[in-house]
Amino acid sequence: MSEDDETSYLLRNPAGAKTLLEALERARHGESIERELIEPSDDAEPYDPRE
């Protein structure tokens, strides 16, 4: 999924839009925390939120 697709998905519902816009505002005010991404190992099981 592209970044544009993810943004569009989040903006489709009020809760997602509110969260996204609040995060953007915090980032604009320098209130963000930079973190390293965690890369999954090749043998990791896919995440299933139903479990």
TIGUKOL-664277 format. One line per 2 residues: number of its first residue (from 1); their letters; for each residue x, y, z negated of N, C-alpha, C. Coordinates in pm, 1 decimal. Each point is the difference from the previous one (the first is absolute). Layout:
% residues N
NUM) A) X/Y/Z/X/Y/Z/X/Y/Z; ...
***
This chain:
% residues 51
1) MS) 85.5/-117.1/0.0/-85.5/117.1/0.0/90.1/123.4/0.0; -28.8/93.9/86.3/80.9/121.8/8.2/-36.2/95.3/-114.4
3) ED) 86.5/98.1/-23.0/-27.2/99.3/-104.4/-129.4/75.3/28.9; -24.6/31.5/127.0/-123.8/69.8/36.2/-122.2/-85.5/-31.2
5) DE) 9.0/-130.3/27.8/-110.7/-90.5/-29.1/-24.8/-8.6/-150.5; 108.0/-6.7/-77.9/-13.9/-7.9/-145.4/-65.0/126.2/-54.6
7) TS) 43.7/115.3/50.0/-57.2/127.1/-45.0/-147.5/7.1/36.1; -34.3/-36.5/121.2/-140.5/0.9/42.8/-83.6/-92.6/-86.8
9) YL) 54.0/-116.9/-32.0/-70.5/-96.4/-84.2/-28.4/60.1/-137.3; 101.5/63.7/-60.3/-18.1/58.2/-132.8/-97.9/116.7/0.5
11) LR) -3.6/75.5/108.8/-88.4/116.4/6.7/-144.8/-36.7/30.8; -29.0/-125.0/30.0/-136.5/-41.4/35.9/-96.9/1.8/-117.5
13) NP) 52.0/-16.8/-120.7/-90.9/0.0/-114.0/42.9/107.4/-99.9; -93.9/54.3/-75.3/30.7/110.5/-90.3/107.7/-31.7/-104.0
15) AG) -1.8/-118.9/-56.6/99.2/-34.2/-102.3/140.3/-6.4/59.5; 13.5/-61.5/116.5/130.2/-8.6/66.1/50.1/136.9/41.4
17) AK) -89.7/82.8/51.8/37.8/135.3/41.9/45.6/82.3/-119.4; -71.3/-10.2/-111.0/36.0/75.0/-120.9/138.4/-40.8/-48.6
19) TL) 25.9/-130.0/-6.4/129.6/-49.7/-44.9/111.8/46.9/91.5; -21.1/-11.9/129.9/101.9/40.1/96.8/28.3/149.6/-7.2
21) LE) -103.5/81.7/-5.7/18.6/144.9/-3.5/63.3/46.5/-131.1; -33.4/-65.4/-111.3/63.9/33.8/-127.8/148.2/-35.3/3.1
23) AL) 33.5/-113.4/57.5/140.5/-40.8/10.5/77.6/96.1/89.0; -60.4/42.5/108.6/64.1/95.4/90.0/26.0/132.5/-71.4
25) ER) -96.7/45.8/-76.0/15.3/125.6/-74.1/112.1/-11.3/-104.5; 7.2/-112.7/-70.1/108.9/-20.6/-97.2/134.9/1.6/70.0
27) AR) 9.3/-63.7/115.3/126.0/-3.8/74.9/40.1/140.1/45.6; -95.2/78.1/42.1/28.5/137.5/44.5/52.1/87.3/-113.9
29) HG) -38.7/-33.2/-122.6/45.0/76.0/-116.7/123.3/-62.4/-65.6; 60.9/-96.5/66.2/120.7/-62.7/-52.5/-24.3/-92.0/-117.5
31) ES) -121.0/-48.2/-14.1/-36.5/-86.5/-112.3/-1.3/-147.6/39.8; 84.9/-36.5/92.8/3.2/-139.0/44.8/125.8/-68.5/-52.4
33) IE) -2.3/-130.5/1.1/113.3/-81.1/-42.9/41.7/-86.5/117.7; 126.1/9.9/39.3/50.4/-82.1/109.8/40.0/-136.1/-55.3
35) RE) -43.3/-104.4/64.9/30.2/-136.8/-43.5/50.6/-80.5/118.9; 80.3/-100.9/-31.0/45.4/-91.4/104.7/-111.2/-98.4/31.1
37) LI) -12.2/-35.1/126.3/-96.8/-101.7/38.7/54.3/-137.2/-35.9; -88.5/-87.1/-39.3/37.6/-137.1/-31.7/-31.3/-85.0/122.1
39) EP) 101.8/-61.1/55.9/-18.4/-85.6/116.7/-25.2/-143.3/-47.2; -106.0/-63.5/48.1/-26.0/-138.8/-39.4/104.5/-93.6/60.5
41) SD) 27.6/-107.0/-69.7/92.8/-98.6/54.1/-70.7/-79.9/108.9; 78.1/-63.8/84.7/-57.1/-76.0/111.8/-86.7/-116.4/-47.0
43) DA) 28.7/-53.8/-118.4/-74.4/-116.3/-47.6/-113.3/37.7/-95.9; -29.5/128.3/-13.9/-106.0/44.3/-90.5/-136.9/-35.5/57.5
45) EP) -89.6/-39.2/-88.2/-137.2/-28.8/40.5/-72.2/132.1/26.2; -86.2/5.9/100.4/-75.5/123.3/25.4/-90.9/32.9/-118.1
47) YD) -18.8/127.8/-27.3/-86.4/44.6/-108.7/-145.6/-22.8/37.9; -75.5/-58.8/-90.3/-143.0/-20.8/21.4/-74.3/62.6/-117.8
49) PR) -66.9/114.0/20.3/-67.0/68.2/-111.2/-115.9/-79.0/-59.5; -45.3/-104.3/67.8/-111.0/-80.3/-51.7/44.2/-97.2/-107.7
51) E) 130.1/-16.1/-16.0/49.7/-96.0/-100.5/3.7/61.5/-136.4
***
